[in-house]
Amino acid sequence: MTLTPVRTERSSAELISAEDTTLAHNYHPLPVVVARAEGVWVEDVEGRRYLDMLAGYSALNFGHRHPELIAAAHRQLDEVTLTSRAFHNDRLAGFAEGLTQLTGLDTVLPMNTGAEAVESAIKIARKWAYEVKGVAPDRATIVVADGNFHGRTTTIVGFSSDPVARTGFGPFAPGFRVVPYNDLDAIEAAVDETTAAVLIEPIQGEAGVIIPDDGYLTGVRELTGRTGCLFIADEIQSGLGRTGTTLAVDHESVLPDMLLLGKALGGGIVPVSAVVARREVMAVLRPGEHGSTFGGNPLSAAVGSAVVDLLATGEYQRRATALGDVLSEGLTALTGKGVVGFRSRGLWAGVDVDPRIGTGREISERLMREGVLVKDTHGSTIRIAPPLTITPEELHSALASLEKVLG
């Protein structure tokens, strides 16, 4: 059989057409074909430049190709990339030590994707419920919040309230109780002797950057401690500097029993996720009961360690706080001028646009034509989450483009 040579130089239109023919249609991307990237900027195959105000849904908190992260990856590529956990490797201990020091928890379960981290936490919580709490076999329940987004595996979409994510993928696993977000009374009513854990996002990202009331996270911590169940905080999008603190739970000085990290932990280079937990919780896992071929591989551990080192300085948290004020002030100035409301914390915002002006998708397409990349979520809401390396001037430029497309 003669293979058709792969073309290396094709136009955006040709590449989009090829994707449409050969890829599963599980995404609806904006019609921009990225070929190069540096810092907060990306460039398409025709050489047009765009300011990246999405940052891979927080996977690129440190921008594209951050020199320290790229250097760490290059060094490791010259040594060893994969051993599997059948053997030890010389990078994993340092990664785990750094992550426990950064988070204040004790032990690390390295995985690859955010959904894997969530699935792992569900398994750990259930096993803890049976072995430590004394819940009857196969009766453990987990309380989750309406509007959640924890991933797209069948278990996770089974407790999603988004019909697009959920419809057509059943039957679903039992054992989850969905309550309204930001409602402590609802959590308390749902918790009983079978409850293994309460699993929530400290800020709901996919729902539109929904920020709970002050005291909510403190209340969840108190409630779970008092009722004898675990508090699992999904910080896959909100963590690692995005909101102006290392973790979003840090805004209330709360320490969960299990913390879920991903996205930015891989520095925009490799997929890295982790469950970080109290030692006595993680101790329920024994050899052979859970694992991952790629989880904790030397390359991901080297990059993850470099990410931890960047955060340990506090520089990026301070940048997110200061530039978050610039973002909030800019969106406040646009409120009533096409913006009907917004929610922001650090360099993360959900912006509700007057639906008479356009849907979130339409606003995103208009911004793309102005050289700014964002992504819509539900209805007329767009999400803004630039790399934490953005400058005030670049942020002001993006806000000016938003003002233009709203006008």
N, C-alpha and C positions, 0 to 999 in steps of 0.2 A: 504494500500500500504506500502510495506517495503522499506525504503530508504537505499541505499548503504552508509555505513559509509564513511566520508571524511577522507582521509589519510592525516596525518600531516607531514610525512617525505617522500618526493618523490624526485627523482633526477631532475636535470635541464631538461634532455631530456624528462622525463615523464611529467613534468609540462608544458613544451613548447608544447608537443603533446596534452595535455588536453586543453590548451588555444586555440590551432589551431582548435580543435573540437568544442569548446563551445563558443568562443568569436567571435564577428564581426571582420572581417579582415580590419579594418580601419587604422591599424598601421602595420608597418613592422619593429618590434624592433630587435635590435641586440640580438643574442642568448645567453644572460646572464640573469640569474634569481636571482635578488637581494633579499636577506633574512634579512640582517642586514646592518646598516650604522652608521657611527659616523664621524662627521667633514667632511673631504674631501674624506673619504674612504667608499666604500661599499664592502660587502662580499656576495658571492653567496651561494647557498644551500650546495655546496661541501666544502665551506670554503676558496675558492680562493678570494683574495683581489684585488680591482681595485681602481685606483685613478679617482675620478669623475671630469672630465674636462668639463662637460656639465651643471651641477647644475640645472637640471630640467628646461632648457631654461631660467635661471635666477630666477626661483622660490626658489632656495636654495642659495641665495646670502650669507647667514650666515652659510652655511654648513648644514649637516644633524644633527638634534637633538641638536641644539644649546642650551646649558644648561639654559640660561635665558629665551629663548622662550618656552622650554619644561616646565620650572617651572611655567611660566605664564599660560600655558594651564592646567597644573595639578591643580593649585589653582582654576581656573575657573570651571574645571570639578567637583570640590567639592561644587560648589555654584549653578550655573544655566547655562545651555548651550543655550537654545532657548526660546524666548518669542514671537517672531514675532514682527513686528512693530505695532501690535494692541495695545501694551503697551510700556511704556518706560522701559529701563533697565539701571542699574547703571554703565555700562561700556561704553556706546556709546558716551556720552558727552565728556569724556576724550579722547577717540579715535579721535573724530572729531576735538576737540581743538588742539590736538597734530599734526594732519595732516595739519591743516590750518597753524599752526606756522611753520611747516617744509617746506611747499611749498610756502608760501606767498600769498595764495589765501584765500577766505572767507568762503566758504560753501562746505559741503561734502554730496554726495549721495552714501551711502554704497551699494555695490552689492557683487556678489560672484566671477564671472569669468571675464576674460578680455573681452571676446566677449559681455557679458552683459554690461560692462562699455561702450564699443563702441556703442552698440545699444542704450543705454541710452543717450549718448551724441548726437547721431543723432536725437533722439526725442526732446531733449532739444533745439538743434540748430534750428530745423524746427519750433518749437513752438515760439522760440524767433524771428525768421524771420517774422512770421505772426503777433505776438502781439506787437513787438517793432519796427522792421524795416519796417513793412507794406507791406510785400510781399503778393501777391494775394493768396487766399487759394489754397493749393495743387500744388503750382508752385515753391516751394523752391528747390534750388539746393545746392549740396555740392561738392566742388572740392577736389579730392583725387589724389594720385600719382601712377604712373605706378610702378609695382614691390612691391606694398604694401602687408602687411599681418596684418589684423586687427581682424582676427577670422574666424569662419567657419559657422556662421549662414547664412541663405539664402540671407538676405539683404546684408551682408558683402561680401560673395563670388560673389555676383552680380557685384561688382565693382573691383574684383580681376582680375589681368592679368595672373594669373597662371592657365593654362588649366586643370591641375589635380584637383585643388580646385574648379574650376568653371563648367567644362563640365558635363552635365547631370542633373543639379540641377535647371534649369530655369523653368518657366519664372521668371525674376528678377525685383526687384523694380526699378522704374525710379528715376531720380533726382540726379544722380551722373555724374560728368565730370572728366575724367581721363586725367591727364597731365603728361609729363615726370618728374621724380624726379630730384631735384637739378636744376630746371629751373624756375627762378622767372618770366621771360617774359611769359612763358607758363601759369603760374598761373594768371598773370595779364590779359592775353588774354581771359581766361576762366571765370573770375569774371564779373558779371553784376548785374543788379538790383535785380535779383532773388537769388543771392548767400547768403546762410545762413552762411556758414563756409568753411574754408580750413582745412581739416583733414590730417595730415601727421605724420609719425614717424620721430623724430629728427635724428635717425639712423635706417635704415631699417635692421632688424635682420634676418628674414627668407630669405630675398633676398641675404644674404651673408655678413652681417655687412657692409652695404653701407653707407659711411660717406659723407655728403654733403660738398660742399666748405665752407670755412670760410665766414661768412656773410650771408649765405642762411637763417638761422633761423631769424636773425635780419631783413632781407629783407621781410620774410613772415610776421613778426610782424608789420613792417611798412606798408606793402601793405594792410593787412587786416584792420588795423586801419584807413588807408586813404580811403579805399573803403567801409567801413561800414559793414564788416562781421566779424565773429568770427574766432579766431585761436585756433584750437583744436590740442593738442600735445599728441599723443599716446606714452606714456612712460611705457607701460606694460612690455616690455623687457628691455628697456634702462635705466629705472629709478631706484631709490633707491640704489645708490652707484655704480652701475655696471661700469660706465664710468669714475669714479674718482671724480665725483661731485654728489650731491644728485640727480639731474636730468640732463639729457643730454642737455636740453636747458640752463642750468646754464653755460655751456661753452661759451655762447654768452650773458649771463646776460639777457635772454629773459623771460618774464612772459606771458604765453598764457592766453586766456580767459577761456579755459577749459583744464584740465590736466587729463589724463586717467592713472590710476595705477592699478596694479594687481600683479600676480606672487609672487614676493618677499614680498609683503605686508602681505601675510599669513604665512611667515616664514617657508615655507615648511611643515606646519602642517595642515592648513585648507585653503580652497579657499576663498580669500578675494580680492575684487577689489573696486575701488572707482572712481567716477567722482568728481574732486575738481574744483570749478569754482568761478568766481566773483559773488558776491551776486545778483547783478541785472540781471545776466544771469540765475542763478538757480531759481530766483523768479518766472519764468513763470510756474514752476510746482506747482500744487495745490493738496490737498488731493484727492486721488482716481485716479489720472491721471497716476501714475506710481508707481511700488512697487516691492517687492521681499519678499517672506516668510522668507528666511534665511539671506537676506542682513542686516548687522548691528546687527546680533545676539550677545549675550554676549560673547560667546567663541571666535568668530572671532574678536570682538572689543578688547578683552583682549590681544589676540596674536598680532593684528595689533598695539596696543598701545606699546607693548614691542618692536616691530620692529621699530617704530618711535623713541623710547628711544635709541635704539642702534645707529640709524643714527644721532641722535641729538648730539652725542659726536664728530662726524666727523672722528672717528677712521677708519671706513670702507672705507670712501671716500679716506682718505690718503693712506690706504693699496692698494686700487685699482689703485691709481696713481703710487705709487712706484713700485708695482709688475707689473703694466702695462708696465713700462719701461723695466723690465726684460723680459717680454713676447715679446715685440717689438724687443728688441735686439736679442733674440733667433731666432725669425722668420726671421729677417734680415740676420743672419748668415746662415740660411738654404735657402735663396733665391738664385736660381741658382743651388741648390743641391736637386732638386725635388720640391721645392716651386717656383712657377712662379710669385707669387704676394700675397700680403695680405693687409688687412685693419684692424687696431686695434685702440681702444680707451679704456683706462683703462684695465680692465681684460676681454676684449671682442675682439675676432678676427675672421675674415673670412679668411680662408687660401685656396688659389687656388693651387692645386697640378697639376703637369704636367700630363695630361691625359694619356700619354704613361705609366706612373707608375701605374695608377689605377683610378677608379672612387672614388668619395667621400665615397660611401658605402664600397668599397673594402679597402680603407685606414682605415676606422673606424673599420672594422673587424680585420685588422692586428694589429691595436693599442689595440683592446680588448684582443687579444692573448698575448700582451705584458703587460697587466694589466692596461691599460689606456682607459677610456671611453670618446669618443666624438661622434658627430653625423654629418652626411653629410647633405647638403642642396641640391643645384642644381649642376648637372654635377660632376665635380671633386673638389668641394669646401666642406671643413669641417668647422664647427664652434667650437671655443674654448671659454668656459665661465666657468671657475672654480669658486667654492665658494670663496668669498673674504677673507676667513680665511686661504687660502692656504699659505704655507711657501715658501720662495725662493728655498729651497732645493727640495721641492715637485714639484715646477714649473720647475726647471732645469731637474728633473728626467723625467717629461712628455715630455719636449722638446727633451731630449736624446732619448726617445722612438720613437718620431716622426722622428728624424733623422735616426734611425735604420730602420724603416719600409720604409722610402723613399729610402734608399740605396739598 
